[in-house]
């Protein structure tokens, strides 16, 4: 090959070639290539939420950190594969990156509840708050908490649901929770939909058709159109 010929050819007016210089001087200085391929990493700063997670806005996905850092400002360093979280230049958490929007990646040992640690946000506080409004609101909050692997993952939903008391009113929130319990669907979105569409005021004797609540097990008409086509 032309490249090999060039490397083996002596320099003009010299008695050595590029190949000879490489073998005599440079080869012994070489080191092994890194075990891992270089990955471009992005950086941003976030404050740890009271639920013990930090949100990576790009993916709308939240990652857990040790509960001791709740309220602290941290640096998130992430690549295509991993998400690393640093506090004062010390890495406090590392996770495989997930693109599942509005979901959580959680390590059990990070959670305050795993250490019986009482923080401003805890399941007892939200259940007590819900039951103070009405027993059915309290039951709905309990179901939200039970649907998650770790209660901290449900805290934002609990706050969202309970805040509807001020945005709408107590009676409407109670009726919305009762209707959602009847559907067997317990999450923030179902309450939001019921209140926005005023379905909490629906009278069972009314002939108006109820909407079909959104649910991951309901395929909808579009699914069957795809099959037919």
C-alpha positions as CSV (number, residue, x, y, z in Angstrom):
1,X,0.0,0.0,0.0
2,X,1.1,3.6,-0.7
3,X,0.8,4.5,3.0
4,X,3.1,1.6,4.0
5,X,5.6,2.6,1.3
6,X,5.6,6.1,2.6
7,X,6.1,5.1,6.2
8,X,9.0,2.7,5.4
9,X,10.8,5.2,3.1
10,X,13.7,7.1,4.6
11,X,13.3,10.8,5.0
12,X,15.2,12.8,2.4
13,X,18.8,13.2,3.6
14,X,18.2,10.9,6.6
15,X,19.0,7.2,7.3
16,X,15.7,6.5,9.1
17,X,12.0,6.4,8.2
18,X,8.7,7.2,9.9
19,X,8.3,3.5,10.7
20,X,11.7,3.4,12.4
21,X,11.0,6.5,14.5
22,X,7.6,5.0,15.6
23,X,9.1,1.7,16.6
24,X,12.1,3.2,18.4
25,X,10.5,6.2,20.1
26,X,6.7,6.3,20.1
27,X,5.5,2.7,20.5
28,X,6.7,2.3,24.1
29,X,4.8,5.4,25.0
30,X,1.4,4.1,23.8
31,X,-1.2,3.0,26.3
32,X,-4.2,0.7,25.9
33,X,-7.4,2.3,24.5
34,X,-10.1,3.1,27.1
35,X,-12.3,0.1,28.0
36,X,-15.4,2.2,27.4
37,X,-16.2,4.3,24.3
38,X,-16.2,8.0,24.7
39,X,-19.8,9.4,25.1
40,X,-20.8,13.0,24.7
41,X,-22.4,14.2,27.9
42,X,-24.8,17.1,28.7
43,X,-25.0,19.0,31.9
44,X,-27.7,20.9,33.8
45,X,-28.5,21.9,37.4
46,X,-31.6,21.0,39.3
47,X,-33.0,21.1,42.8
48,X,-34.0,17.8,44.4
49,X,-37.8,17.7,44.9
50,X,-39.4,16.7,48.2
51,X,-40.3,13.3,46.7
52,X,-36.5,12.5,46.6
53,X,-36.3,12.6,42.8
54,X,-34.8,15.0,40.2
55,X,-36.4,15.5,36.8
56,X,-34.5,15.2,33.6
57,X,-36.6,17.7,31.6
58,X,-35.4,16.4,28.2
59,X,-37.1,13.1,28.7
60,X,-39.7,14.1,31.3
61,X,-38.3,11.3,33.5
62,X,-37.4,11.4,37.2
63,X,-34.5,9.8,39.0
64,X,-34.0,9.1,42.6
65,X,-31.2,10.4,44.9
66,X,-30.5,9.6,48.5
67,X,-33.1,11.4,50.7
68,X,-30.4,13.4,52.6
69,X,-30.1,15.6,49.5
70,X,-33.8,16.6,49.3
71,X,-33.9,20.4,48.6
72,X,-30.2,20.5,47.5
73,X,-29.1,21.9,44.1
74,X,-27.3,19.2,42.2
75,X,-25.6,18.8,38.8
76,X,-27.0,16.2,36.4
77,X,-24.5,14.8,33.9
78,X,-26.1,12.6,31.3
79,X,-25.3,10.7,28.1
80,X,-27.2,8.4,25.8
81,X,-26.8,5.6,28.3
82,X,-26.5,6.9,31.8
83,X,-27.6,9.7,34.1
84,X,-25.2,10.7,36.9
85,X,-26.1,13.1,39.7
86,X,-23.4,15.1,41.6
87,X,-23.4,17.2,44.7
88,X,-20.3,19.3,45.6
89,X,-18.4,17.4,42.9
90,X,-19.2,14.0,44.5
91,X,-21.4,11.6,42.6
92,X,-24.4,10.6,44.7
93,X,-26.4,8.6,42.2
94,X,-26.1,6.9,38.8
95,X,-28.9,5.4,36.8
96,X,-29.4,3.9,33.3
97,X,-31.1,6.5,31.2
98,X,-34.8,5.9,30.5
99,X,-36.9,7.7,27.9
100,X,-40.2,6.8,29.5
101,X,-41.9,10.1,29.9
102,X,-43.6,10.9,33.2
103,X,-42.2,7.8,34.9
104,X,-39.7,7.2,37.7
105,X,-36.4,5.4,38.1
106,X,-36.0,4.7,41.8
107,X,-33.6,2.9,44.0
108,X,-35.3,1.7,47.2
109,X,-32.4,2.6,49.4
110,X,-32.6,6.2,48.2
111,X,-36.1,6.7,49.5
112,X,-36.9,8.3,52.9
113,X,-39.6,5.7,53.5
114,X,-37.1,2.9,53.3
115,X,-35.3,4.4,56.3
116,X,-38.4,5.4,58.2
117,X,-37.3,9.0,57.7
118,X,-40.0,11.6,58.3
119,X,-39.8,14.4,55.9
120,X,-42.3,17.2,55.0
121,X,-43.9,14.9,52.5
122,X,-44.9,11.4,53.6
123,X,-47.8,9.0,53.0
124,X,-49.4,9.7,56.4
125,X,-49.6,13.5,55.6
126,X,-51.3,13.0,52.3
127,X,-53.8,10.4,53.6
128,X,-54.6,12.6,56.6
129,X,-55.1,15.6,54.3
130,X,-57.4,13.6,52.0
131,X,-59.5,12.1,54.8
132,X,-59.9,15.6,56.3
133,X,-61.8,16.6,53.1
134,X,-63.8,13.4,52.9
135,X,-63.4,9.7,53.4
136,X,-63.7,9.0,49.7
137,X,-61.0,11.6,48.9
138,X,-58.8,9.9,51.5
139,X,-59.5,6.5,50.0
140,X,-58.6,7.8,46.5
141,X,-55.3,9.1,47.9
142,X,-54.6,5.8,49.5
143,X,-55.1,4.0,46.2
144,X,-52.8,6.4,44.4
145,X,-50.1,5.7,46.9
146,X,-50.7,1.9,46.7
147,X,-50.3,1.9,42.9
148,X,-46.7,2.9,43.1
149,X,-43.6,0.8,44.0
150,X,-42.5,3.6,46.2
151,X,-44.8,6.1,47.8
152,X,-42.5,9.0,46.9
153,X,-43.4,8.4,43.2
154,X,-47.0,9.4,44.0
155,X,-46.4,12.5,46.0
156,X,-46.8,15.0,43.1
157,X,-50.0,13.3,42.0
158,X,-51.4,13.5,45.6
159,X,-50.6,17.2,45.8
160,X,-52.2,17.8,42.4
161,X,-55.4,16.0,43.3
162,X,-55.7,17.6,46.7
163,X,-55.1,21.1,45.3
164,X,-58.2,20.8,43.2
165,X,-60.2,21.6,46.4
166,X,-59.1,25.2,46.1
167,X,-59.2,25.4,42.3
168,X,-62.8,24.0,42.1
169,X,-64.4,23.3,45.5
170,X,-64.7,20.7,48.1
171,X,-67.9,19.1,46.9
172,X,-66.8,18.8,43.3
173,X,-63.5,17.2,44.4
174,X,-65.4,14.7,46.5
175,X,-67.8,13.8,43.7
176,X,-64.9,13.5,41.2
177,X,-63.0,11.1,43.5
178,X,-66.2,9.0,44.0
179,X,-66.7,8.7,40.3
180,X,-63.1,7.8,39.7
181,X,-63.3,5.1,42.4
182,X,-66.3,3.8,40.5
183,X,-64.2,3.6,37.3
184,X,-61.5,1.8,39.2
185,X,-58.9,4.3,38.0
186,X,-56.9,6.2,40.6
187,X,-54.5,8.8,39.2
188,X,-54.2,12.5,38.8
189,X,-55.3,12.6,35.2
190,X,-58.7,11.0,35.8
191,X,-59.6,13.6,38.4
192,X,-58.4,16.4,36.2
193,X,-60.5,15.1,33.3
194,X,-63.7,14.7,35.4
195,X,-63.5,18.2,36.8
196,X,-62.5,19.9,33.5
197,X,-65.4,18.1,31.7
198,X,-67.8,18.7,34.6
199,X,-68.5,15.0,34.7
200,X,-68.7,15.1,38.5
201,X,-72.2,16.8,38.1
202,X,-73.5,13.9,35.9
203,X,-76.8,12.5,37.1
204,X,-77.2,8.8,36.7
205,X,-80.8,9.4,35.6
206,X,-79.6,11.7,32.8
207,X,-79.5,10.0,29.3
208,X,-76.3,11.8,28.4
209,X,-73.6,9.3,27.5
210,X,-70.7,9.2,29.9
211,X,-67.2,9.5,28.3
212,X,-65.0,6.5,28.2
213,X,-62.2,7.1,30.8
214,X,-58.6,6.8,29.5
215,X,-57.0,3.6,30.6
216,X,-54.0,1.7,29.4
217,X,-56.1,-1.5,29.0
218,X,-58.6,0.2,26.7
219,X,-57.5,0.2,23.1
220,X,-60.1,2.5,21.6
221,X,-61.6,2.7,18.1
222,X,-58.3,3.7,16.4
223,X,-56.7,0.4,17.3
224,X,-59.3,-1.6,15.3
225,X,-59.1,0.8,12.4
226,X,-55.4,-0.1,12.2
227,X,-56.1,-3.8,12.2
228,X,-58.7,-3.5,9.4
229,X,-56.5,-1.4,7.2
